[in-house]
C-alpha cells in the first residue's frame, strides 16, 4: 500500500503541470484533491510556477488544517 500511495500522490503532483490554477482556493491556497486517497495538495501560483505548501489528510479537523496552513503561509 505504501508504494501505491506514493505513486498516486506523485501522479497527482505531476498533473499540476497541466492543471495548476484551476482548483478551488481554500485557506488562501489552491486545493487539489487526490484522485485515490483522502488527501489534498495545497499550492500557490507565483509567476506561472506552482509551489506546493502542504499535502494534508482531509480526515483531520478543519480547524487543524487551517492552523497548519496558516503556519506555512
C-alpha positions as CSV (number, residue, x, y, z in Angstrom):
1,X,0.0,0.0,0.0
2,X,2.9,2.4,0.7
3,X,4.3,2.4,-2.8
4,X,0.8,2.7,-4.4
5,X,0.0,5.7,-2.1
6,X,3.3,7.4,-3.0
7,X,2.9,6.8,-6.8
8,X,-0.7,8.1,-6.6
9,X,0.4,11.3,-4.9
10,X,3.3,11.8,-7.3
11,X,0.9,11.3,-10.2
12,X,-1.4,14.0,-8.7
13,X,1.6,16.3,-8.3
14,X,2.6,15.8,-11.9
15,X,-0.8,16.7,-13.1
16,X,-0.2,20.2,-11.7
17,X,1.9,20.9,-14.8
18,X,-1.4,20.9,-16.8
19,X,-4.0,21.9,-14.3
20,X,-2.3,24.4,-11.8
21,X,-4.6,27.3,-11.1
22,X,-8.0,25.7,-11.9
23,X,-8.6,24.4,-8.4
24,X,-10.7,26.0,-5.7
25,X,-9.0,28.3,-3.3
26,X,-9.2,27.2,0.4
27,X,-7.5,28.9,3.3
28,X,-5.6,31.1,0.9
29,X,-4.2,28.3,-1.2
30,X,-5.4,26.4,-4.3
31,X,-6.5,22.9,-3.2
32,X,-6.3,19.9,-5.4
33,X,-7.9,16.7,-4.1
34,X,-6.1,13.5,-4.6
35,X,-7.7,11.1,-7.0
36,X,-7.5,7.9,-4.9
37,X,-6.9,8.9,-1.3
38,X,-8.4,11.4,1.2
39,X,-5.6,13.8,0.8
40,X,-5.4,17.4,-0.6
41,X,-2.5,19.2,-2.1
42,X,-2.3,22.8,-1.2
43,X,-0.3,25.0,-3.5
44,X,0.2,28.6,-4.6
45,X,0.9,30.0,-8.0
46,X,3.7,32.5,-8.4
47,X,4.9,33.7,-11.8
48,X,3.4,30.6,-13.5
49,X,5.1,28.2,-11.1
50,X,3.1,26.0,-8.7
51,X,4.7,25.9,-5.2
52,X,3.3,23.0,-3.0
53,X,3.0,24.1,0.6
54,X,1.4,21.0,2.1
55,X,-0.1,17.6,1.4
56,X,-2.6,17.0,4.2
57,X,-5.0,14.3,5.3
58,X,-8.6,15.6,4.7
59,X,-9.9,13.4,7.6
60,X,-8.3,15.9,10.1
61,X,-10.3,18.6,11.9
62,X,-10.8,21.6,9.6
63,X,-9.6,23.9,12.4
64,X,-6.3,21.9,12.5
65,X,-6.0,22.1,8.7
66,X,-6.5,25.9,8.8
67,X,-3.9,26.4,11.6
68,X,-1.4,24.2,9.8
69,X,-1.7,26.1,6.6
70,X,-1.6,29.5,8.4
71,X,1.8,28.4,9.8
72,X,3.1,27.7,6.3
73,X,1.7,30.8,4.6
